[in-house]
Amino acid sequence: MKDKFINNCIKLITKYKHYSKADIAKMRYGLEGIYLTFYKMIILIVLSFLLGIVKEFFLVIIFFNIIRFTGFGFHAEKSYQCLVISIIEFILLPLLLLRVYVPIYFYYIFSFLCILTYLLYAPADTVKRPLPNKRKRVIRKTLTVIIGIIYLLLIILVPNNTLTVTLLSALIIEAISVNPITYKIFKQPYRNYLNYSV
């Protein structure tokens, strides 16, 4: 199915214009990424629908992507790993927080620990997206911490269970993403910017 989709797209793209083998390889890589992302999202949306947490799922995705934009973090190398991790983080974590009673002060404590993690480890780069520029790393760290503080303030000031659960879920997911232990578990190099001199 995946290969058929990619091959059909490449045939369509190359029908009226000649591309080099290198260009076609780049297209193939990009199309594979689009296909896997779309496939993964369908599975996650269906699961969230079956479990009755569609609204929460989309809120977690939005809040996470906002803080991920500045904090960066771990990327799974294999698509099945990405899918399993996504199910755990974007479906099971908010579902657990919705279903199990957790005293509100635990939300404050976990949020604070997440912000502390950002202060220590964000932004966390990858081999494919290193962050060699020190000034940009400092800016990204500062913005990530500020976003984390804003999320914590919203948790404290807005007494809404859905908002609290989704904000905390996003904070936890990003804290896991930037933590060097996550990189170590999946045998990925950490602080890739050290391989560059800027």
N, C-alpha and C positions, 0 to 999 in steps of 0.2 A: 504493500500500500504506500509506504513512505517513498520507496524508490520510484514507483509509478508516478506519484505526485511530482517529485523532483525532476524526473526525466521529461514529463509532459511540459512542465514550466520552462525547462531549459530549451526544449524544442520550440516552444512558442517564442521565447526571447531571442533565440538565434535564427529564427526563420528568415528575417529580412536584413540581418547584419552579421558579419563575421566577427567572432571573438576568439582570442588566443586561448590556449589550453589553461593558462594561469587564470585568465578571467573567468572561464567556465568553472574552474575549481573553486574560485571565490564565490561564484553564484551558487554552486552546489552546497557549499558550507553554509551560506546565508539562508538558503531555502530549507536546508535541514533544520537549522535553528528555528525558523518560522514554523515549520511543520511540528516539531517537538513541543514548542511553546503552545501552539494551538491545541495539540492533542492533550497535553498536560492540563491546560485550562478547562477543556471539556470535561475531563475526568473530575477535576476539583469542583467545578460548578455542579455537576450531577451529584456528587457526594454531598455537597453543601445543601442542595435541594432535598435530597433524601433524608438528611439529618435535620432539616428545618432551620438552617443557619445561613441562608443565602445572604441576607443583609449583613450579618456579622462577617461573613467571609469576604465580601467586597470591601467593607470598611477596613478590615485588617490589611488587605492587599493595598488599599490607598495609603493608609497610615505608614505601613512598612516601606512602601516605595518612596515616600517623602523622605524618611530618615535614611533609607538605603542610598539615596542619591548623593548624600554628603558623606556617609559613613563607609560606603562600599562594603566589602566583606566576601566571605567564602562563596565559591561557585562549585557545585558538584561537577566532576569530570564526565560522569556517565549519566545518561538520561534516566535510567531506572533509579539511580541514587537520588537524582533531582526530584523525581516523582514521589518517592517514598518520603523524603525529607519534607517536601511541600505538603503532603497529606498530614504528616505529624504536626508541622508548624502552623499551617493555615486552616486546617480542619479540626484536628484532635485537640490542639492547645486551646483555642477559643471555646470549643465544645466543653472541654473539661472545666474551664473557668466559669462557663455559664451554668453548668449542672451541679458543680460542687460549691458549697458555701465557703467562701474565704473571707475572713474579717478584713475590713477596709484598710486597717493599718498594715496588713501584709502587702496590699497593693502599693502602698507608699514605700515600704521597705524594698520590695522587688524593683520598683521604678528607680529608686535611689541607687541600688546596686547596678542596674543597667546603665545609668548615667555615669557611674564610677567606671564601669567597663569601657564606655566610650572615651572617657578621659584618659584611660590607660592605653587603649588599643586602637581606637579609630583614628584615621581611616585605615582599613585593612585592605591591602591591594592583592592582586593575583598575578600569576606569571603573564597572563595575556593583557592585563591592565595594571602595570606597575605605576607607582606614584613617586617618581624620582625628585620632583620639585618640592623642596622642604617648605617653602612659603605656602604652596597650595595645600600641603598636608596639614599645616597649622590652621589654615582657614577652614578646611573641611572638618578637622577635629572640633574647632570652635563652633561651627554651625551645627554639627551633630549633637554636641552637648546642649546647645541652645534649644534645638528641636526637642531633645529629651526632656529638658526642663519645662518647656511649653506643654508637652504631653502630661508630665507629672502635675502641673498646675491645673490642667483640664480635668484630670482624675480627681484632684482635691476639690476643685470649685464647682464642677458640674455633676450633680448627683444623678447620673444616668447609668444603669447597669450595662447596657449595650456599649455605650461609649467607653466606660471604664475597662470592660473586658477587651474590647478591640484595641484600645490604646496600649494597654499593658501587654497584650499579645505581640503587637508590633515592636514594642520596646524589647521584649524578651528575645524575639526572633533576631533582631539586629544585634543584640548583645552576644547571642550565640554565633552569629555570622562573623563578627570581628574578633572573637576570642581565639587566641593561638592554639588552644586545646582542640578546637574544631578542626583547624588545619592539620594538627598532629594526628588526630584520629583518622583523617582521610588521606594522610601521607602526602600533603601538599606543602610546598615551601611557603614560609611566612616572611613578611617584610622583604618583598622582592625588590623594592627600591634600592636596597643595599648593593645590588649588582650593577647599579648605574652610578655614574659620577656627574652631578649637576652642580 
